[in-house]
């Protein structure tokens, strides 16, 4: 049993390390798409980056719903403290999505 748990932990740690590298690469790809790509390429790269972030969160022991709640909390806080009106639509979307 302990051997199986060790293997599972090792696989999870490797997955987390792989995701961290993919996130760094994804950030680079988003910047490249901003400066050299099309709107479609930017959207594709941003979506991929978000998927990696959700996967990292899940592999770190958090649920997708938990991450959604934290993103909403952070967006609401940023909206309030930074007077970031551009977040209004995102906050509303996340509230509806979480229902």
C-alpha contacts under 8 A as a table, 3 or more apart, distances in Angstrom:
res1	aa1	res2	aa2	distance
1	X	4	X	5.24
1	X	5	X	6.36
2	X	5	X	5.06
2	X	6	X	6.14
3	X	6	X	5.05
3	X	7	X	6.24
4	X	7	X	5.10
4	X	8	X	6.20
5	X	8	X	5.04
5	X	9	X	6.13
6	X	9	X	5.11
6	X	10	X	6.08
7	X	10	X	5.07
7	X	11	X	6.13
8	X	11	X	5.14
8	X	12	X	6.17
9	X	12	X	5.06
9	X	13	X	6.13
10	X	13	X	5.12
10	X	14	X	6.14
11	X	14	X	5.08
11	X	15	X	6.08
12	X	15	X	5.02
12	X	16	X	6.18
12	X	59	X	6.50
13	X	16	X	5.05
13	X	17	X	6.22
14	X	17	X	5.08
14	X	18	X	6.08
15	X	18	X	5.05
15	X	19	X	6.07
15	X	59	X	7.46
16	X	19	X	5.06
16	X	20	X	6.17
16	X	56	X	6.04
16	X	59	X	6.49
16	X	60	X	7.47
17	X	20	X	5.12
17	X	21	X	6.44
18	X	21	X	5.25
18	X	22	X	6.25
19	X	22	X	4.89
19	X	23	X	6.02
19	X	52	X	6.20
19	X	53	X	7.90
19	X	55	X	7.52
19	X	56	X	6.15
20	X	23	X	5.08
20	X	24	X	6.37
20	X	56	X	7.52
21	X	24	X	5.18
21	X	25	X	6.20
22	X	25	X	4.98
22	X	26	X	5.79
22	X	49	X	7.99
22	X	52	X	7.08
23	X	26	X	4.81
23	X	27	X	6.15
23	X	49	X	6.09
23	X	52	X	6.24
23	X	53	X	7.15
24	X	27	X	5.24
24	X	28	X	6.52
25	X	28	X	5.12
25	X	29	X	6.24
26	X	29	X	4.91
26	X	30	X	6.15
26	X	45	X	6.70
26	X	46	X	7.71
26	X	48	X	7.26
26	X	49	X	5.44
27	X	30	X	5.10
27	X	31	X	6.38
27	X	49	X	7.10
28	X	31	X	5.21
28	X	32	X	6.20
29	X	32	X	4.97
29	X	33	X	6.05
29	X	45	X	6.37
30	X	33	X	5.05
30	X	34	X	6.16
30	X	42	X	6.02
30	X	45	X	5.51
30	X	46	X	6.12
31	X	34	X	5.03
31	X	35	X	6.44
32	X	35	X	5.34
32	X	36	X	5.66
32	X	37	X	6.72
33	X	36	X	5.21
33	X	37	X	4.03
33	X	38	X	6.60
33	X	39	X	7.84
33	X	41	X	6.04
33	X	42	X	4.98
33	X	45	X	7.48
34	X	37	X	5.96
34	X	38	X	7.64
34	X	39	X	7.95
34	X	42	X	6.21
37	X	40	X	7.99
37	X	41	X	5.82
37	X	42	X	6.60
38	X	41	X	5.13
38	X	42	X	6.30
39	X	42	X	5.08
39	X	43	X	6.21
40	X	43	X	5.11
40	X	44	X	6.13
41	X	44	X	5.03
41	X	45	X	6.10
42	X	45	X	5.19
42	X	46	X	6.02
43	X	46	X	5.12
43	X	47	X	6.01
44	X	47	X	5.16
44	X	48	X	6.21
45	X	48	X	5.11
45	X	49	X	6.22
46	X	49	X	5.06
46	X	50	X	6.25
47	X	50	X	5.09
47	X	51	X	6.25
48	X	51	X	5.06
48	X	52	X	6.32
49	X	52	X	5.09
49	X	53	X	6.28
50	X	53	X	5.01
50	X	54	X	6.22
51	X	54	X	5.13
51	X	55	X	6.12
52	X	55	X	5.00
52	X	56	X	6.07
53	X	56	X	5.06
53	X	57	X	6.17
54	X	57	X	5.10
54	X	58	X	6.19
54	X	64	X	6.61
54	X	67	X	7.44
55	X	58	X	5.04
55	X	59	X	6.06
56	X	59	X	5.12
56	X	60	X	6.05
57	X	60	X	5.04
57	X	61	X	6.59
57	X	62	X	5.46
57	X	63	X	7.22
57	X	64	X	7.49
57	X	67	X	7.11
58	X	61	X	5.27
58	X	62	X	4.89
58	X	63	X	5.58
58	X	64	X	6.61
59	X	62	X	7.25
62	X	66	X	6.23
62	X	67	X	6.95
63	X	66	X	5.05
63	X	67	X	6.44
64	X	67	X	5.14
64	X	68	X	6.20
65	X	68	X	4.94
65	X	69	X	6.17
65	X	98	X	7.65
66	X	69	X	5.12
66	X	70	X	6.28
67	X	70	X	5.06
67	X	71	X	6.09
68	X	71	X	5.10
68	X	72	X	6.19
68	X	94	X	7.38
68	X	98	X	7.44
69	X	72	X	5.10
69	X	73	X	6.15
69	X	98	X	7.52
70	X	73	X	4.92
70	X	74	X	6.03
71	X	74	X	5.10
71	X	75	X	6.00
72	X	75	X	5.07
72	X	76	X	6.08
72	X	91	X	6.17
72	X	94	X	6.03
72	X	95	X	7.31
73	X	76	X	5.21
73	X	77	X	6.14
74	X	77	X	5.01
74	X	78	X	6.01
75	X	78	X	5.07
75	X	79	X	5.95
75	X	87	X	6.62
75	X	90	X	7.63
75	X	91	X	6.30
76	X	79	X	5.03
76	X	80	X	6.25
76	X	87	X	7.81
76	X	91	X	6.43
77	X	80	X	5.16
77	X	81	X	6.01
78	X	81	X	5.22
78	X	82	X	5.34
78	X	83	X	7.23
78	X	84	X	6.60
79	X	82	X	5.68
79	X	83	X	5.22
79	X	84	X	4.57
79	X	85	X	6.26
79	X	86	X	7.98
79	X	87	X	5.97
79	X	88	X	7.24
80	X	83	X	5.34
80	X	84	X	7.08
81	X	84	X	7.84
84	X	87	X	5.84
84	X	88	X	7.84
85	X	88	X	5.51
86	X	89	X	6.91
86	X	90	X	7.92
87	X	90	X	5.13
87	X	91	X	6.07
88	X	91	X	5.22
88	X	92	X	6.28
89	X	92	X	5.18
89	X	93	X	6.13
90	X	93	X	5.00
90	X	94	X	6.09
91	X	94	X	5.19
91	X	95	X	6.18
92	X	95	X	5.13
92	X	96	X	6.33
93	X	96	X	5.28
93	X	97	X	6.08
94	X	97	X	4.93
94	X	98	X	6.04
95	X	98	X	5.23
95	X	99	X	6.61
96	X	99	X	5.45
